[in-house]
Amino acid sequence: MKSRKGWALALVILFLFNFEAQANPAGSGQGVPAIVADVIICRPLGLVALLGGSVFYVVSLPFTVPAGGTEQAKLTLVDYPYHYTFTRRLGEFYDEDL
């Protein structure tokens, strides 16, 4: 069991300090730590926000339909988390398109 933990730790260290790999060549020049943080922390949180926002959107429909605010609610609760989680490049934490 100790050898598995040792190998896993060694692989994580090698991955974090391997600056020769270009996982995001067309990106804004973010380094490997930004991409790793994005994959490990930000994308799962974005998925949680997307699922929670979808639930809140469905719950809010009886109130937003009569008021005519369904598009704004969908944009805020569903579209932004979807874009943040699935369509932006790794390591880029903001986008001017939205």
Backbone as JSON, one array per atom type, in Angstrom:
{
  "sequence": "MKSRKGWALALVILFLFNFEAQANPAGSGQGVPAIVADVIICRPLGLVALLGGSVFYVVSLPFTVPAGGTEQAKLTLVDYPYHYTFTRRLGEFYDEDL",
  "N": [[0.82, -1.19, 0.0], [2.01, 1.2, 0.69], [3.75, 1.61, -1.42], [2.08, 2.25, -3.53], [1.03, 4.73, -2.76], [3.39, 6.17, -2.74], [4.15, 6.04, -5.47], [1.94, 7.38, -6.57], [2.23, 9.93, -5.43], [4.7, 10.63, -6.53], [4.04, 10.74, -9.26], [2.19, 12.85, -9.25], [3.85, 14.98, -8.46], [5.7, 14.99, -10.58], [3.95, 15.63, -12.65], [3.05, 18.19, -11.91], [5.37, 19.73, -12.09], [6.21, 19.59, -14.68], [6.94, 21.51, -17.05], [7.32, 21.53, -19.76], [5.33, 20.33, -21.21], [2.61, 21.24, -23.22], [-0.42, 21.74, -22.56], [-2.32, 23.55, -23.16], [-1.97, 25.06, -25.7], [-3.09, 27.09, -27.29], [-4.06, 28.84, -25.52], [-4.1, 31.44, -23.0], [-1.52, 31.47, -22.11], [-1.3, 30.41, -19.59], [0.08, 28.55, -16.92], [1.01, 25.16, -15.99], [0.2, 24.72, -13.24], [-2.15, 26.32, -13.06], [-3.83, 25.05, -14.85], [-4.05, 22.51, -13.69], [-5.28, 23.19, -11.24], [-7.64, 24.13, -12.28], [-8.78, 21.8, -13.4], [-8.97, 20.1, -11.16], [-10.25, 21.56, -9.1], [-11.91, 23.8, -10.0], [-13.52, 22.97, -12.24], [-15.09, 20.74, -11.19], [-16.52, 22.22, -9.21], [-17.87, 23.99, -10.88], [-19.55, 22.17, -12.18], [-21.16, 21.37, -10.04], [-22.36, 23.85, -9.52], [-23.76, 24.15, -11.93], [-25.59, 21.99, -11.83], [-27.0, 22.62, -9.45], [-27.95, 25.19, -10.15], [-29.61, 24.5, -12.27], [-31.61, 23.09, -10.95], [-32.63, 25.14, -9.29], [-33.52, 26.84, -11.3], [-35.65, 25.4, -12.46], [-37.32, 25.28, -10.23], [-37.86, 27.98, -9.93], [-39.42, 28.62, -12.11], [-42.37, 28.81, -11.93], [-42.57, 31.38, -10.92], [-41.07, 33.06, -12.55], [-42.11, 32.83, -15.15], [-44.72, 34.18, -15.3], [-43.75, 36.76, -14.81], [-42.08, 37.24, -16.89], [-39.32, 36.74, -16.92], [-37.79, 34.56, -17.69], [-35.66, 34.17, -19.5], [-33.49, 35.68, -18.46], [-33.19, 34.4, -16.0], [-32.51, 31.82, -16.89], [-30.12, 32.38, -18.23], [-28.49, 33.26, -16.11], [-28.6, 31.17, -14.16], [-28.2, 28.75, -15.53], [-26.86, 28.93, -18.11], [-24.41, 30.43, -17.74], [-22.97, 28.83, -15.72], [-22.78, 26.47, -17.28], [-21.21, 27.26, -19.49], [-18.87, 28.02, -18.12], [-18.07, 25.56, -17.08], [-17.91, 23.69, -19.24], [-17.22, 24.8, -21.82], [-15.11, 26.64, -21.9], [-11.54, 27.21, -22.24], [-8.94, 25.21, -20.74], [-7.51, 26.45, -17.78], [-8.11, 29.1, -18.25], [-9.83, 31.55, -16.66], [-11.72, 33.47, -17.03], [-13.86, 34.97, -19.45], [-14.32, 37.02, -22.22], [-16.41, 36.8, -23.94], [-18.88, 36.26, -22.77]],
  "CA": [[0.0, 0.0, 0.0], [2.9, 2.36, 0.74], [4.35, 1.85, -2.73], [1.07, 2.92, -4.36], [1.01, 6.14, -2.35], [4.64, 6.76, -3.2], [4.06, 6.23, -6.91], [0.95, 8.42, -6.85], [2.85, 11.2, -5.07], [5.73, 10.92, -7.52], [3.38, 11.14, -10.5], [1.63, 14.2, -9.07], [4.97, 15.93, -8.46], [6.2, 15.08, -11.95], [2.96, 16.33, -13.47], [3.01, 19.6, -11.55], [6.59, 20.44, -12.45], [6.55, 19.33, -16.07], [6.59, 22.73, -17.76], [7.54, 21.36, -21.18], [4.07, 19.92, -21.84], [1.71, 22.35, -23.54], [-1.78, 21.25, -22.58], [-3.19, 24.63, -23.61], [-1.1, 25.87, -26.55], [-3.78, 28.25, -27.85], [-4.61, 29.61, -24.41], [-3.52, 32.73, -22.65], [-0.19, 31.31, -21.56], [-1.36, 29.95, -18.22], [0.96, 27.42, -16.69], [0.47, 23.87, -15.57], [-0.57, 24.78, -11.98], [-3.48, 26.87, -13.3], [-4.63, 24.02, -15.52], [-4.33, 21.47, -12.7], [-6.28, 23.74, -10.33], [-8.89, 24.2, -13.02], [-9.34, 20.45, -13.54], [-9.24, 19.46, -9.87], [-11.11, 22.34, -8.22], [-12.9, 24.68, -10.62], [-14.49, 22.26, -13.08], [-16.11, 20.09, -10.36], [-17.39, 23.23, -8.62], [-18.74, 24.45, -11.95], [-20.57, 21.15, -12.39], [-22.1, 21.49, -8.92], [-23.13, 25.07, -9.76], [-24.68, 23.89, -13.04], [-26.68, 21.14, -11.35], [-27.8, 23.4, -8.51], [-28.64, 26.24, -10.9], [-30.7, 23.88, -13.04], [-32.7, 22.81, -10.0], [-33.23, 26.42, -8.92], [-34.23, 27.36, -12.48], [-36.93, 24.7, -12.56], [-38.14, 25.71, -9.09], [-38.25, 29.38, -10.11], [-40.27, 28.81, -13.29], [-43.7, 29.34, -11.66], [-42.5, 32.8, -10.58], [-40.46, 33.83, -13.63], [-42.93, 32.81, -16.36], [-45.64, 35.31, -15.33], [-43.02, 38.03, -14.8], [-41.34, 37.37, -18.14], [-37.89, 36.75, -16.66], [-37.2, 33.23, -17.85], [-34.38, 34.24, -20.21], [-32.46, 36.14, -17.53], [-32.97, 33.32, -15.03], [-31.78, 30.74, -17.58], [-28.76, 32.86, -18.47], [-27.74, 33.34, -14.85], [-28.57, 29.92, -13.4], [-27.83, 27.57, -16.32], [-25.92, 29.17, -19.2], [-23.08, 30.81, -17.23], [-22.24, 27.66, -15.2], [-22.47, 25.53, -18.37], [-20.06, 27.79, -20.23], [-17.7, 27.97, -17.25], [-17.66, 24.18, -16.84], [-17.7, 22.83, -20.4], [-16.81, 25.35, -23.1], [-13.91, 27.49, -21.86], [-10.26, 26.48, -22.28], [-8.34, 24.91, -19.44], [-6.61, 27.46, -17.23], [-8.65, 30.45, -18.47], [-10.88, 31.65, -15.66], [-12.71, 34.47, -17.42], [-14.04, 35.01, -20.89], [-14.95, 38.25, -22.61], [-17.55, 36.51, -24.8], [-20.14, 36.25, -22.03]],
  "C": [[0.87, 1.26, 0.0], [3.49, 2.67, -0.64], [3.35, 2.54, -3.67], [1.01, 4.41, -4.03], [2.27, 6.85, -2.82], [4.63, 7.02, -4.7], [3.08, 7.34, -7.27], [1.52, 9.8, -6.54], [3.91, 11.59, -6.09], [5.12, 11.37, -8.84], [2.77, 12.53, -10.4], [2.73, 15.24, -9.12], [5.53, 16.09, -9.87], [5.23, 15.83, -12.85], [2.95, 17.83, -13.18], [4.22, 20.38, -12.03], [7.06, 20.14, -13.86], [6.08, 20.52, -16.9], [6.81, 22.62, -19.26], [6.25, 20.97, -21.9], [3.18, 21.13, -22.04], [0.29, 21.81, -23.66], [-2.74, 22.29, -23.12], [-2.4, 25.55, -24.53], [-1.78, 27.11, -27.1], [-4.33, 29.16, -26.77], [-3.85, 30.88, -24.15], [-2.16, 32.61, -22.01], [-0.19, 30.89, -20.1], [-0.5, 28.7, -18.07], [0.23, 26.18, -16.23], [-0.27, 23.97, -14.24], [-1.98, 25.35, -12.16], [-4.38, 25.83, -13.95], [-5.0, 22.91, -14.54], [-5.39, 21.96, -11.71], [-7.64, 23.82, -11.01], [-9.56, 22.83, -13.09], [-9.77, 19.88, -12.2], [-10.26, 20.23, -9.04], [-12.25, 23.03, -8.98], [-13.93, 23.95, -11.47], [-15.51, 21.49, -12.24], [-17.04, 21.08, -9.67], [-18.33, 23.82, -9.65], [-19.86, 23.46, -12.25], [-21.61, 21.19, -11.28], [-22.97, 22.73, -9.09], [-24.14, 24.88, -10.89], [-25.86, 23.04, -12.58], [-27.59, 21.89, -10.38], [-28.58, 24.5, -9.2], [-29.79, 25.7, -11.72], [-31.89, 23.57, -12.15], [-33.39, 24.11, -9.62], [-34.0, 27.04, -10.09], [-35.6, 26.7, -12.61], [-37.87, 25.12, -11.43], [-38.65, 27.14, -9.29], [-39.2, 29.61, -11.28], [-41.69, 29.3, -12.98], [-43.7, 30.85, -11.34], [-41.96, 33.64, -11.74], [-41.29, 33.86, -14.91], [-43.93, 33.97, -16.37], [-44.94, 36.67, -15.39], [-42.22, 38.25, -16.07], [-39.83, 37.38, -17.96], [-37.21, 35.42, -16.85], [-35.84, 33.27, -18.54], [-33.25, 34.68, -19.28], [-32.15, 35.07, -16.48], [-32.18, 32.18, -15.65], [-30.33, 31.15, -17.82], [-27.92, 32.81, -17.21], [-27.56, 31.97, -14.2], [-28.08, 28.71, -14.2], [-26.72, 27.87, -17.32], [-24.52, 29.54, -18.72], [-22.33, 29.62, -16.63], [-21.9, 26.63, -16.28], [-21.23, 25.99, -19.14], [-18.78, 27.67, -19.39], [-17.17, 26.54, -17.11], [-17.22, 23.47, -18.12], [-17.09, 23.5, -21.63], [-15.56, 26.22, -23.05], [-12.66, 26.62, -21.87], [-9.74, 26.25, -20.87], [-7.4, 26.03, -19.02], [-7.06, 28.89, -17.48], [-9.88, 30.61, -17.59], [-11.87, 32.76, -15.95], [-12.77, 34.48, -18.94], [-14.8, 36.28, -21.24], [-16.21, 38.02, -23.44], [-18.88, 36.57, -24.07], [-20.33, 37.5, -21.23]]
}
